Amino acid sequence: MGVDTYEHIDTMLRSVQEDVADSELRFKLRTARQLCDAMKEHYIQGQQAIERTDIDEETIESLRELGYLG
């Protein structure tokens, strides 16, 4: 999963939010979008932390295979 995935999810939620008239459902969709944005920021911070560490290439490759690195 990468930043593009979070952005795609937000795009889909925004599209539905624009089509929904019910205020309670719009609130829930807006909240879901905010949570998605928070998760994206958490992911970005994790990626930056990994990039700053001194990790050997084998471990980096393992992290990529497990989906922790883009």
Protein Blocks (a to p, Z undefined) as FASTA:
>chain_A
ZZklmmmmmmmmmmmmmmpmblklmmmmmmmmmmmmmmmmmmmmmmmmmmmpccdfklmm
mmmmnopaZZ
